[in-house]
Amino acid sequence: MRCARPSPGRPAPDAARRSRTMSPPPMRPARRHDRAWERLARAMATVVACAVLAACGTSDTGTSAGPGASPATMAAATAPALTAEPGRAGDDRDRPPADGRPTPDGPPGPYFDDAAAALGVDFVHDAGVAGTYHFPEINGSGVAAFDYDGDGDVDLYFCQGGVVADADDPAVAAAAAAAPGRLFRNRLKETGTLGFEDVTAGAGLDRRRGYGAGAAVGDIDNDGDADLYLTNFGHNQLWRNDGDGTFTDVTDAAGVDDPRWSTSAAFVDYDRDGWLDLAVVNYVDFSVATHKPCYSPTGARDYCSPQSYKPVPGRLFRNRGDGTFEDRSGPTGYASDYGPGLGIVAGDFDDDGWPDLLVANDGTENQLWMNRGGTRFENTARVAGVAYNADGATEAGMGVVAEDVDGDGDDDVFISHLTGEHNSLWVNDGHAVFTEVSERAGLAATSFPETGFGLGSLDLDGDGWIDFVVVNGAVNIAGAAAGAGGATADDPLAPYRQRHQLFLNRGDGTFSDVSAAGGGAFATPDVGRGLAVADLDDDGDPDVVMSNAHGPARVLVNRLGPPAAWLGLRLVDGTAGGRDAYGAVATLRLADGRALRRRVHADGSYLSARDPRVLFGLGAGAAVAAVDIRWPDGSAQTLGAGDVALDAYATVSRTPGQGAQP
């Protein structure tokens, strides 16, 4: 049982009634242990929590904000007041109580400064809220962190919403012209100081063909420049990077459009032919023409759930290597199973050298697409243990990441979920068989009241262990945070605001919730959606970029400073134009016997793309023995301790005989 999104039809007469029309629960896999008493206890707790949340979150939400609500007006109310610190921008608003104090399991906070305004990032998302409760309004949009101009630092692109209109409606073009997605160029390399400038128009990215959802980054033509794929409610777009600071829309020529509601996407060379292919996740068959009225448990209008519409299959496009793609969704089996997809991540989960795909679905079972030799995929999610949670129930999967969380040399999986559920961590046994360990890891109870979307995997404190950051924001009134407030003309999504969370890996299989030490961005509720991790200032510690539905973006600069020692690597394929070698794995072997594993990727999270460089925090007193690299084609390379310099980034190419480049 769960606190759920509203279903179409008449308002529910009883606040205790569920607001979501649910399909019959899936049969619980026979191999799972019967933990009846645990399930009963959690179900009872869920009922109580749902009733409390519904009662607390609906007093001021009987009516929605009217047309004309402006996210720009909200920016002044939600953007932190900034004060300058030597060398950094500060955030002195709403400091958490832990400011300056050690947390039980981490260094003193606050960990991040929200420096968006000080750095010149003034993006404000427009959800197109007009009082009609069109479904895409509440799902938000993503952000891409990538080096578009090839100067060595990380730039930012934010997807924009606008007017919710069906594909080919003239209103889409009008909204795009009024409020395009925004590209911000990082000026770090030119000026020596972190800062951004808006270069959207000059780059040619001021023309979009749909209501913006997500972004994926990959070099489709092996020319060394990062290209950009944008998913939309409406027509998707592929923007080819021309290498001179501009982009060209090659969607139609490449054959990668999808006029339906696409969400997340991932570039992956699934057939290992040296060209990046494209996997796209689609959501449901919503359209403005088929829009349905949905209601909260109290009878107030609210946003629908995915169960109100039929899911639609995703698409898998194979790169032919000549600038065009062919749709292989059917022949590979990728479209044979599907749900309301929101997140996707690639990873070699069984370590056979072929990249697999994991899709997080909203309210139905997830799919784990195991790659069978580059020609077909097999969905093994049920037998692998990631289709359902530990109790055999489906959950509302939003964002997803795949990282070696427990340090055993394989990719584990973390998925964010709806209020009344909990975020789920599955550990991999190395053969693509997973065990959910959310409760024992300390990640379940603390996430129960929140609705998680974007996820970030990062080594926050530089101790070598993967930590998590989660952006939260409700999708219905019942799931809203207590005290979030009612909708206003200036802030129509106020009832849906929740606080973001930060989890520190203790290194013993458990995590600590250190959100109170995260800084002002973790104390101020948002309708959080997209998230990307990137080292924006190249100082060796990870920064975080957040996109919020109908609100200003956040750029969180890590203020802990670099760890005692660190190593950053950009792994590129010299035989493929020097593009980022997605799927390559770097294992840093330390003199004390520890091994830290990182995979090159830009996918994961929710609707977003991250910095593909790998970053190792070595911790105090650690010494490097070697770096082992396994390239996507299966070849291997080892760098000795003398081949790489600590406390700096180096580029390593697959080209035979070429070592690390500063």
FITOR-224843 format. One line per 8 residues: number of its first residue (from 1); their letters; for each residue y, x, z of C-alpha. Coordinates in nm, 2 decimals, padded with zeros to 4 digits. Layout:
<sites>
NUM = a = Y:X:Z ~ ...
</sites>
This chain:
<sites>
1 = mrcarpsp = 00.00:00.00:00.00 ~ 00.35:00.12:-00.07 ~ 00.71:00.04:-00.08 ~ 00.74:-00.04:-00.44 ~ 00.99:-00.12:-00.72 ~ 01.07:-00.48:-00.80 ~ 00.89:-00.68:-01.05 ~ 01.03:-00.93:-01.30
9 = grpapdaa = 01.04:-01.30:-01.23 ~ 01.17:-01.51:-00.94 ~ 01.32:-01.35:-00.63 ~ 01.06:-01.30:-00.35 ~ 01.12:-01.56:-00.07 ~ 01.00:-01.33:00.20 ~ 01.14:-00.98:00.26 ~ 00.79:-00.86:00.36
17 = rrsrtmsp = 00.65:-00.94:00.02 ~ 00.60:-00.65:-00.21 ~ 00.85:-00.63:-00.49 ~ 00.62:-00.47:-00.74 ~ 00.36:-00.63:-00.97 ~ 00.07:-00.39:-00.94 ~ -00.23:-00.35:-01.15 ~ -00.56:-00.35:-00.97
25 = ppmrparr = -00.61:-00.02:-00.78 ~ -00.84:00.23:-00.95 ~ -01.19:00.28:-00.83 ~ -01.19:00.56:-00.58 ~ -01.40:00.86:-00.71 ~ -01.74:00.86:-00.55 ~ -01.72:01.22:-00.46 ~ -01.43:01.18:-00.22
33 = hdrawerl = -01.50:01.16:00.15 ~ -01.45:00.82:00.31 ~ -01.16:00.86:00.55 ~ -01.12:00.49:00.64 ~ -00.95:00.53:00.97 ~ -00.69:00.77:00.82 ~ -00.62:00.53:00.53 ~ -00.59:00.24:00.77
41 = aramatvv = -00.34:00.42:00.99 ~ -00.13:00.53:00.70 ~ -00.14:00.18:00.54 ~ -00.02:00.03:00.87 ~ 00.26:00.29:00.90 ~ 00.36:00.21:00.54 ~ 00.39:-00.16:00.60 ~ 00.61:-00.10:00.90
49 = acavlaac = 00.82:00.16:00.72 ~ 00.86:-00.07:00.41 ~ 00.98:-00.36:00.62 ~ 01.23:-00.14:00.81 ~ 01.36:00.02:00.49 ~ 01.40:-00.32:00.32 ~ 01.58:-00.46:00.62 ~ 01.81:-00.16:00.65
57 = gtsdtgts = 01.88:-00.11:00.28 ~ 01.97:-00.46:00.17 ~ 02.25:-00.59:00.38 ~ 02.52:-00.49:00.13 ~ 02.32:-00.51:-00.19 ~ 02.31:-00.87:-00.28 ~ 02.54:-00.81:-00.57 ~ 02.57:-00.52:-00.81
65 = agpgaspa = 02.87:-00.33:-00.91 ~ 03.05:-00.48:-01.20 ~ 03.12:-00.32:-01.54 ~ 03.36:-00.03:-01.55 ~ 03.22:00.16:-01.25 ~ 03.33:00.52:-01.32 ~ 03.12:00.82:-01.21 ~ 03.43:01.04:-01.25
73 = tmaaatap = 03.59:00.84:-00.96 ~ 03.29:00.92:-00.75 ~ 03.32:01.29:-00.81 ~ 03.61:01.32:-00.58 ~ 03.43:01.14:-00.31 ~ 03.10:01.34:-00.34 ~ 03.20:01.69:-00.45 ~ 03.22:01.93:-00.15
81 = altaepgr = 03.55:02.08:-00.05 ~ 03.52:02.45:-00.13 ~ 03.66:02.75:00.05 ~ 03.64:03.10:-00.07 ~ 03.43:03.37:00.09 ~ 03.44:03.74:-00.02 ~ 03.24:03.75:-00.34 ~ 03.12:03.39:-00.32
89 = agddrdrp = 03.24:03.03:-00.32 ~ 03.18:02.84:00.00 ~ 03.11:02.48:00.11 ~ 03.25:02.39:00.45 ~ 03.20:02.02:00.42 ~ 02.92:01.85:00.62 ~ 02.76:02.16:00.75 ~ 02.42:02.08:00.91
97 = padgrptp = 02.38:02.15:01.28 ~ 02.17:02.46:01.19 ~ 02.47:02.64:01.04 ~ 02.44:03.00:01.16 ~ 02.13:02.94:01.37 ~ 01.78:03.06:01.29 ~ 01.54:02.79:01.19 ~ 01.20:02.79:01.37
105 = dgppgpyf = 01.04:02.95:01.06 ~ 01.32:03.10:00.85 ~ 01.64:03.30:00.85 ~ 01.97:03.16:00.97 ~ 02.13:02.89:00.75 ~ 02.30:02.77:00.55 ~ 02.10:02.89:00.26 ~ 02.31:02.76:-00.02
113 = ddaaaalg = 02.68:02.70:-00.12 ~ 02.75:02.41:-00.35 ~ 02.99:02.60:-00.58 ~ 02.99:02.38:-00.89 ~ 03.37:02.31:-00.87 ~ 03.46:02.67:-00.79 ~ 03.25:02.80:-01.08 ~ 03.39:02.56:-01.34
121 = vdfvhdag = 03.10:02.32:-01.37 ~ 03.26:01.98:-01.36 ~ 02.99:01.78:-01.52 ~ 02.96:01.42:-01.40 ~ 02.67:01.20:-01.51 ~ 02.74:00.86:-01.64 ~ 02.45:00.62:-01.59 ~ 02.62:00.35:-01.79
129 = vagtyhfp = 02.60:00.11:-01.49 ~ 02.73:-00.22:-01.60 ~ 02.57:-00.47:-01.36 ~ 02.28:-00.55:-01.59 ~ 02.03:-00.32:-01.42 ~ 01.90:-00.17:-01.74 ~ 01.60:00.04:-01.65 ~ 01.72:00.38:-01.78
137 = eingsgva = 02.03:00.37:-01.56 ~ 01.83:00.45:-01.25 ~ 01.61:00.73:-01.39 ~ 01.89:00.97:-01.44 ~ 01.88:01.29:-01.66 ~ 01.80:01.65:-01.64 ~ 01.95:02.00:-01.68 ~ 01.84:02.31:-01.87
145 = afdydgdg = 01.90:02.67:-01.74 ~ 01.87:02.91:-02.03 ~ 02.04:03.20:-02.20 ~ 02.16:03.03:-02.51 ~ 02.38:03.32:-02.63 ~ 02.14:03.60:-02.56 ~ 02.39:03.80:-02.34 ~ 02.14:03.83:-02.05
153 = dvdlyfcq = 02.28:03.57:-01.81 ~ 02.18:03.21:-01.76 ~ 02.38:02.92:-01.91 ~ 02.36:02.55:-01.83 ~ 02.32:02.23:-02.03 ~ 02.34:01.89:-01.87 ~ 02.20:01.58:-02.04 ~ 02.44:01.28:-02.04
161 = ggvvadad = 02.36:00.90:-02.02 ~ 02.63:00.66:-02.13 ~ 02.58:00.32:-02.27 ~ 02.22:00.20:-02.26 ~ 02.15:00.07:-02.61 ~ 01.85:00.05:-02.84 ~ 01.79:00.32:-03.10 ~ 02.03:00.30:-03.40
169 = dpavaaaa = 02.27:00.07:-03.21 ~ 02.62:00.19:-03.31 ~ 02.71:00.18:-02.94 ~ 02.50:00.50:-02.90 ~ 02.72:00.70:-03.13 ~ 03.03:00.57:-02.97 ~ 02.91:00.66:-02.62 ~ 02.80:01.01:-02.74
177 = aaapgrlf = 03.14:01.08:-02.88 ~ 03.31:00.97:-02.56 ~ 03.08:01.16:-02.32 ~ 02.84:01.41:-02.48 ~ 02.59:01.63:-02.29 ~ 02.77:01.94:-02.17 ~ 02.69:02.31:-02.24 ~ 02.84:02.56:-01.99
185 = rnrlketg = 02.85:02.93:-02.08 ~ 02.80:03.18:-01.80 ~ 03.07:03.45:-01.81 ~ 02.89:03.69:-01.57 ~ 02.82:03.96:-01.83 ~ 03.16:03.95:-01.97 ~ 03.37:03.94:-01.65 ~ 03.13:04.07:-01.38
193 = tlgfedvt = 03.19:03.75:-01.19 ~ 02.98:03.44:-01.19 ~ 03.17:03.15:-01.36 ~ 03.12:02.90:-01.64 ~ 03.32:02.76:-01.93 ~ 03.25:02.45:-02.13 ~ 03.15:02.54:-02.49 ~ 03.00:02.21:-02.59
201 = agagldrr = 03.22:02.14:-02.89 ~ 03.22:02.49:-03.02 ~ 02.84:02.51:-03.00 ~ 02.81:02.18:-03.20 ~ 02.63:02.00:-02.92 ~ 02.88:01.72:-02.90 ~ 02.66:01.48:-03.11 ~ 02.37:01.30:-02.96
209 = rgygagaa = 02.15:01.02:-03.08 ~ 02.04:00.85:-02.77 ~ 02.09:00.79:-02.40 ~ 02.02:01.13:-02.26 ~ 01.71:01.19:-02.05 ~ 01.56:01.54:-02.05 ~ 01.57:01.89:-02.19 ~ 01.31:02.15:-02.30
217 = vgdidndg = 01.38:02.50:-02.41 ~ 01.18:02.72:-02.65 ~ 01.22:02.95:-02.95 ~ 01.06:02.74:-03.23 ~ 01.12:02.99:-03.51 ~ 01.05:03.32:-03.34 ~ 01.40:03.46:-03.40 ~ 01.47:03.55:-03.04
225 = dadlyltn = 01.71:03.26:-02.98 ~ 01.63:02.98:-02.74 ~ 01.63:02.64:-02.91 ~ 01.69:02.31:-02.73 ~ 01.49:01.99:-02.75 ~ 01.65:01.68:-02.59 ~ 01.46:01.37:-02.50 ~ 01.64:01.04:-02.50
233 = fghnqlwr = 01.60:00.67:-02.46 ~ 01.63:00.64:-02.83 ~ 01.60:00.92:-03.09 ~ 01.51:01.26:-02.96 ~ 01.68:01.57:-03.10 ~ 01.58:01.93:-03.18 ~ 01.87:02.17:-03.18 ~ 01.80:02.50:-03.35
241 = ndgdgtft = 01.99:02.79:-03.21 ~ 02.16:02.97:-03.50 ~ 02.22:03.29:-03.30 ~ 02.60:03.28:-03.34 ~ 02.67:03.05:-03.05 ~ 02.61:02.73:-03.24 ~ 02.33:02.49:-03.29 ~ 02.21:02.28:-03.58
249 = dvtdaagv = 02.03:01.95:-03.55 ~ 01.70:02.00:-03.73 ~ 01.51:01.70:-03.58 ~ 01.44:01.51:-03.91 ~ 01.35:01.83:-04.11 ~ 01.12:01.95:-03.83 ~ 00.95:01.61:-03.79 ~ 00.98:01.59:-03.41
257 = ddprwsts = 01.17:01.27:-03.35 ~ 01.05:00.99:-03.13 ~ 01.27:00.68:-03.11 ~ 01.10:00.55:-02.80 ~ 01.18:00.63:-02.43 ~ 01.09:01.00:-02.39 ~ 01.12:01.18:-02.06 ~ 01.00:01.53:-02.00
265 = aafvdydr = 00.88:01.78:-02.26 ~ 00.73:02.13:-02.27 ~ 00.70:02.40:-02.52 ~ 00.36:02.56:-02.52 ~ 00.15:02.76:-02.77 ~ -00.15:02.55:-02.72 ~ -00.35:02.69:-03.02 ~ -00.24:03.05:-02.96
273 = dgwldlav = -00.12:03.11:-03.32 ~ 00.20:03.27:-03.20 ~ 00.43:02.97:-03.25 ~ 00.55:02.74:-02.98 ~ 00.42:02.38:-03.00 ~ 00.58:02.08:-02.83 ~ 00.43:01.83:-02.59 ~ 00.64:01.52:-02.52
281 = vnyvdfsv = 00.59:01.27:-02.24 ~ 00.69:00.90:-02.30 ~ 00.76:00.64:-02.04 ~ 00.74:00.26:-02.11 ~ 00.83:00.02:-02.40 ~ 01.15:-00.10:-02.24 ~ 01.43:-00.20:-02.48 ~ 01.76:-00.37:-02.43
289 = athkpcys = 01.62:-00.66:-02.63 ~ 01.33:-00.71:-02.40 ~ 01.52:-00.64:-02.07 ~ 01.38:-00.84:-01.78 ~ 01.55:-00.94:-01.46 ~ 01.39:-00.79:-01.15 ~ 01.46:-00.84:-00.78 ~ 01.43:-00.67:-00.44
297 = ptgardyc = 01.22:-00.81:-00.16 ~ 01.53:-00.99:-00.03 ~ 01.60:-01.16:-00.36 ~ 01.88:-00.94:-00.47 ~ 01.89:-00.81:-00.83 ~ 01.74:-00.46:-00.86 ~ 01.59:-00.22:-01.11 ~ 01.25:-00.29:-01.25
305 = spqsykpv = 00.93:-00.09:-01.20 ~ 00.73:00.07:-01.47 ~ 00.47:-00.20:-01.41 ~ 00.71:-00.44:-01.57 ~ 00.66:-00.29:-01.91 ~ 00.37:-00.14:-02.10 ~ 00.33:00.24:-02.10 ~ 00.35:00.43:-02.43
313 = pgrlfrnr = 00.16:00.74:-02.53 ~ 00.32:01.08:-02.55 ~ 00.33:01.31:-02.86 ~ 00.19:01.65:-02.93 ~ 00.36:01.84:-03.22 ~ 00.20:02.15:-03.36 ~ 00.44:02.41:-03.50 ~ 00.34:02.51:-03.85
321 = gdgtfedr = 00.55:02.82:-03.84 ~ 00.78:02.72:-04.13 ~ 01.03:02.52:-03.94 ~ 00.82:02.20:-03.94 ~ 00.58:02.04:-03.70 ~ 00.28:01.81:-03.75 ~ 00.19:01.53:-03.51 ~ -00.15:01.62:-03.36
329 = sgptgyas = -00.14:01.36:-03.08 ~ -00.44:01.17:-03.21 ~ -00.67:01.45:-03.34 ~ -00.63:01.66:-03.03 ~ -00.70:01.36:-02.80 ~ -00.36:01.40:-02.62 ~ -00.27:01.03:-02.69 ~ -00.60:00.89:-02.59
337 = dygpglgi = -00.51:00.84:-02.22 ~ -00.16:00.77:-02.11 ~ 00.06:00.61:-01.84 ~ 00.43:00.58:-01.77 ~ 00.48:00.96:-01.80 ~ 00.77:01.13:-01.62 ~ 00.67:01.50:-01.57 ~ 00.47:01.76:-01.75
345 = vagdfddd = 00.38:02.12:-01.69 ~ 00.16:02.37:-01.87 ~ -00.07:02.62:-01.70 ~ -00.41:02.78:-01.75 ~ -00.57:02.60:-01.46 ~ -00.93:02.73:-01.53 ~ -00.82:03.08:-01.63 ~ -01.00:03.07:-01.97
353 = gwpdllva = -00.70:03.19:-02.16 ~ -00.61:02.86:-02.31 ~ -00.30:02.67:-02.18 ~ -00.37:02.33:-02.03 ~ -00.13:02.04:-01.96 ~ -00.08:01.82:-01.66 ~ 00.12:01.49:-01.69 ~ 00.25:01.31:-01.38
361 = ndgtenql = 00.26:00.93:-01.43 ~ 00.46:00.68:-01.25 ~ 00.22:00.45:-01.06 ~ -00.09:00.52:-01.26 ~ -00.34:00.81:-01.26 ~ -00.22:01.15:-01.37 ~ -00.37:01.33:-01.67 ~ -00.50:01.68:-01.67
369 = wmnrggtr = -00.55:01.79:-02.03 ~ -00.79:02.08:-02.04 ~ -00.75:02.28:-02.36 ~ -01.08:02.31:-02.55 ~ -01.03:02.61:-02.77 ~ -00.69:02.51:-02.91 ~ -00.82:02.22:-03.12 ~ -00.86:01.94:-02.87
377 = fentarva = -00.78:01.84:-02.51 ~ -01.00:01.66:-02.26 ~ -00.86:01.46:-01.97 ~ -01.05:01.58:-01.66 ~ -00.80:01.46:-01.40 ~ -01.05:01.23:-01.22 ~ -01.33:01.49:-01.18 ~ -01.07:01.76:-01.11
385 = gvaynadg = -00.92:01.56:-00.82 ~ -00.56:01.53:-00.94 ~ -00.57:01.18:-01.09 ~ -00.53:01.02:-00.75 ~ -00.43:01.13:-00.40 ~ -00.68:01.22:-00.13 ~ -00.75:00.85:-00.06 ~ -00.83:00.77:-00.42
393 = ateagmgv = -00.50:00.58:-00.48 ~ -00.25:00.62:-00.76 ~ 00.10:00.72:-00.67 ~ 00.44:00.72:-00.85 ~ 00.44:01.07:-01.00 ~ 00.79:01.20:-01.09 ~ 00.84:01.57:-01.10 ~ 00.56:01.84:-01.12
401 = vaedvdgd = 00.54:02.21:-01.07 ~ 00.24:02.45:-01.11 ~ 00.26:02.78:-00.91 ~ 00.03:03.00:-00.71 ~ 00.13:02.85:-00.38 ~ -00.15:03.00:-00.16 ~ -00.15:03.34:-00.32 ~ -00.51:03.33:-00.44
409 = gdddvfis = -00.44:03.40:-00.81 ~ -00.44:03.06:-00.97 ~ -00.19:02.78:-01.03 ~ -00.17:02.50:-00.77 ~ 00.01:02.17:-00.84 ~ 00.29:01.99:-00.65 ~ 00.41:01.64:-00.75 ~ 00.69:01.43:-00.61
417 = hltgehns = 00.65:01.06:-00.53 ~ 00.80:00.73:-00.43 ~ 00.93:00.62:-00.09 ~ 00.64:00.50:00.12 ~ 00.41:00.76:-00.05 ~ 00.44:01.13:00.01 ~ 00.48:01.44:-00.21 ~ 00.14:01.58:-00.29
425 = lwvndgha = 00.01:01.94:-00.30 ~ -00.32:02.01:-00.47 ~ -00.47:02.36:-00.43 ~ -00.68:02.50:-00.72 ~ -01.02:02.66:-00.66 ~ -00.97:02.87:-00.97 ~ -01.19:02.65:-01.19 ~ -00.95:02.36:-01.23
433 = vftevser = -01.10:02.17:-00.94 ~ -00.83:02.06:-00.69 ~ -00.81:01.96:-00.33 ~ -00.51:01.77:-00.19 ~ -00.38:01.94:00.12 ~ -00.04:01.77:00.16 ~ -00.10:01.66:00.52 ~ -00.24:01.98:00.66
441 = aglaatsf = 00.03:02.17:00.47 ~ 00.30:01.97:00.65 ~ 00.44:01.82:00.33 ~ 00.33:01.46:00.37 ~ 00.51:01.30:00.67 ~ 00.85:01.46:00.60 ~ 00.86:01.33:00.25 ~ 00.74:00.97:00.33
449 = petgfglg = 01.08:00.82:00.35 ~ 01.22:00.98:00.03 ~ 01.17:00.93:-00.34 ~ 01.13:01.28:-00.49 ~ 01.22:01.36:-00.85 ~ 01.31:01.71:-00.96 ~ 01.11:02.00:-00.80 ~ 01.18:02.37:-00.78
457 = sldldgdg = 00.93:02.64:-00.70 ~ 01.11:02.95:-00.57 ~ 01.08:03.23:-00.32 ~ 01.39:03.14:-00.12 ~ 01.37:03.41:00.14 ~ 01.22:03.69:-00.06 ~ 00.90:03.72:00.14 ~ 00.67:03.68:-00.16
465 = widfvvvn = 00.56:03.32:-00.09 ~ 00.65:03.02:-00.31 ~ 00.88:02.77:-00.14 ~ 00.98:02.43:-00.26 ~ 01.31:02.24:-00.31 ~ 01.30:01.87:-00.39 ~ 01.59:01.64:-00.50 ~ 01.56:01.28:-00.38
473 = gavniaga = 01.71:00.95:-00.47 ~ 01.58:00.60:-00.44 ~ 01.49:00.38:-00.74 ~ 01.51:00.04:-00.55 ~ 01.70:-00.10:-00.26 ~ 01.39:-00.12:-00.04 ~ 01.35:00.26:-00.07 ~ 01.71:00.34:00.00
481 = aagaggat = 01.80:00.55:00.30 ~ 01.92:00.36:00.61 ~ 02.29:00.37:00.63 ~ 02.34:00.46:00.26 ~ 02.60:00.19:00.23 ~ 02.65:-00.09:-00.02 ~ 02.74:-00.07:-00.39 ~ 03.11:-00.05:-00.47
489 = addplapy = 03.30:-00.05:-00.80 ~ 03.35:00.33:-00.77 ~ 03.00:00.40:-00.64 ~ 02.75:00.14:-00.78 ~ 02.44:00.35:-00.70 ~ 02.54:00.42:-00.34 ~ 02.25:00.22:-00.19 ~ 02.01:00.46:-00.37
497 = rqrhqlfl = 02.13:00.78:-00.22 ~ 01.90:01.01:-00.02 ~ 01.91:01.36:00.12 ~ 01.74:01.65:-00.06 ~ 01.48:01.87:00.10 ~ 01.38:02.23:00.13 ~ 01.04:02.35:00.24 ~ 00.97:02.71:00.35
505 = nrgdgtfs = 00.62:02.85:00.29 ~ 00.49:03.01:00.62 ~ 00.22:03.20:00.43 ~ -00.06:03.04:00.63 ~ -00.11:02.73:00.41 ~ 00.16:02.53:00.58 ~ 00.53:02.46:00.51 ~ 00.84:02.41:00.73
513 = dvsaaggg = 01.10:02.15:00.65 ~ 01.42:02.37:00.67 ~ 01.65:02.12:00.50 ~ 01.89:02.12:00.79 ~ 01.96:02.48:00.72 ~ 02.00:02.43:00.34 ~ 02.38:02.37:00.34 ~ 02.61:02.09:00.26
521 = afatpdvg = 02.42:01.97:-00.04 ~ 02.12:01.90:00.18 ~ 02.33:01.70:00.43 ~ 02.51:01.48:00.17 ~ 02.29:01.20:00.01 ~ 02.27:01.19:-00.37 ~ 02.08:01.00:-00.63 ~ 01.90:01.32:-00.72
529 = rglavadl = 01.71:01.35:-01.04 ~ 01.69:01.68:-01.24 ~ 01.65:02.02:-01.09 ~ 01.63:02.37:-01.24 ~ 01.58:02.71:-01.06 ~ 01.76:03.01:-01.20 ~ 01.91:03.34:-01.08 ~ 02.26:03.26:-01.20
537 = dddgdpdv = 02.43:03.57:-01.07 ~ 02.14:03.82:-01.13 ~ 02.14:03.93:-00.77 ~ 01.77:03.89:-00.72 ~ 01.77:03.56:-00.52 ~ 01.70:03.22:-00.68 ~ 01.98:02.97:-00.72 ~ 01.94:02.59:-00.78
545 = vmsnahgp = 02.11:02.35:-01.02 ~ 02.08:01.97:-00.95 ~ 02.18:01.67:-01.17 ~ 02.25:01.34:-01.00 ~ 02.24:00.99:-01.15 ~ 02.59:00.86:-01.19 ~ 02.74:01.15:-01.00 ~ 02.85:01.51:-01.02
553 = arvlvnrl = 02.62:01.80:-01.07 ~ 02.56:02.06:-00.80 ~ 02.53:02.43:-00.85 ~ 02.38:02.58:-00.54 ~ 02.44:02.96:-00.50 ~ 02.19:03.13:-00.27 ~ 02.39:03.28:00.01 ~ 02.10:03.46:00.18
561 = gppaawlg = 02.16:03.76:-00.04 ~ 01.88:03.95:-00.22 ~ 01.57:04.03:-00.02 ~ 01.50:04.38:00.12 ~ 01.35:04.47:-00.22 ~ 01.29:04.27:-00.53 ~ 01.18:04.30:-00.89 ~ 01.28:04.07:-01.18
569 = lrlvdgta = 01.10:04.07:-01.52 ~ 01.17:03.91:-01.85 ~ 00.84:03.92:-02.05 ~ 00.89:03.88:-02.42 ~ 00.66:03.88:-02.72 ~ 00.78:04.16:-02.95 ~ 00.55:04.03:-03.22 ~ 00.72:03.69:-03.22
577 = ggrdayga = 01.08:03.78:-03.25 ~ 01.12:03.88:-02.89 ~ 01.10:03.53:-02.76 ~ 01.01:03.46:-02.40 ~ 00.63:03.49:-02.37 ~ 00.55:03.15:-02.22 ~ 00.21:03.16:-02.05 ~ 00.22:03.53:-01.98
585 = vatlrlad = 00.12:03.62:-01.62 ~ 00.26:03.91:-01.42 ~ 00.08:04.02:-01.10 ~ 00.27:04.25:-00.88 ~ 00.03:04.47:-00.68 ~ 00.17:04.61:-00.36 ~ 00.07:04.93:-00.18 ~ -00.05:04.73:00.12
593 = gralrrrv = -00.31:04.54:-00.10 ~ -00.12:04.22:-00.15 ~ -00.09:04.07:-00.50 ~ 00.20:03.84:-00.61 ~ 00.13:03.63:-00.92 ~ 00.41:03.47:-01.14 ~ 00.38:03.29:-01.47 ~ 00.64:03.29:-01.75
601 = hadgsyls = 00.75:02.93:-01.81 ~ 01.05:02.71:-01.84 ~ 00.88:02.37:-01.80 ~ 00.80:02.15:-01.49 ~ 01.03:01.98:-01.25 ~ 01.17:01.65:-01.38 ~ 01.35:01.62:-01.72 ~ 01.46:01.99:-01.68
609 = ardprvlf = 01.41:02.35:-01.79 ~ 01.43:02.65:-01.57 ~ 01.51:03.02:-01.60 ~ 01.19:03.17:-01.75 ~ 01.22:03.51:-01.59 ~ 00.98:03.60:-01.31 ~ 01.12:03.71:-00.98 ~ 00.93:03.89:-00.70
617 = glgagaav = 01.06:03.92:-00.34 ~ 00.87:04.21:-00.19 ~ 00.97:04.16:00.18 ~ 01.07:04.44:00.41 ~ 00.89:04.78:00.38 ~ 00.68:04.68:00.07 ~ 00.60:04.94:-00.20 ~ 00.50:04.86:-00.55
625 = aavdirwp = 00.16:05.00:-00.67 ~ 00.16:04.85:-01.02 ~ 00.24:04.54:-01.23 ~ -00.04:04.39:-01.43 ~ 00.05:04.17:-01.72 ~ -00.18:03.94:-01.91 ~ -00.02:03.82:-02.23 ~ -00.08:03.48:-02.39
633 = dgsaqtlg = -00.31:03.63:-02.65 ~ -00.53:03.77:-02.38 ~ -00.42:04.13:-02.41 ~ -00.33:04.32:-02.10 ~ -00.08:04.58:-02.00 ~ -00.02:04.77:-01.67 ~ 00.30:04.92:-01.56 ~ 00.29:05.19:-01.29
641 = agdvalda = 00.53:05.20:-01.00 ~ 00.75:05.45:-01.19 ~ 00.78:05.23:-01.49 ~ 01.00:04.97:-01.32 ~ 01.30:05.00:-01.10 ~ 01.34:04.78:-00.80 ~ 01.64:04.56:-00.73 ~ 01.70:04.50:-01.10
649 = yatvsrtp = 01.58:04.30:-01.39 ~ 01.38:04.47:-01.67 ~ 01.25:04.34:-02.01 ~ 00.89:04.41:-02.09 ~ 00.77:04.35:-02.45 ~ 00.42:04.29:-02.58 ~ 00.49:04.52:-02.86 ~ 00.23:04.81:-02.83
657 = gqgaqp = 00.37:05.12:-02.68 ~ 00.70:04.96:-02.56 ~ 00.75:04.97:-02.19 ~ 01.02:04.83:-01.96 ~ 01.37:04.81:-02.09 ~ 01.66:04.78:-01.84
</sites>
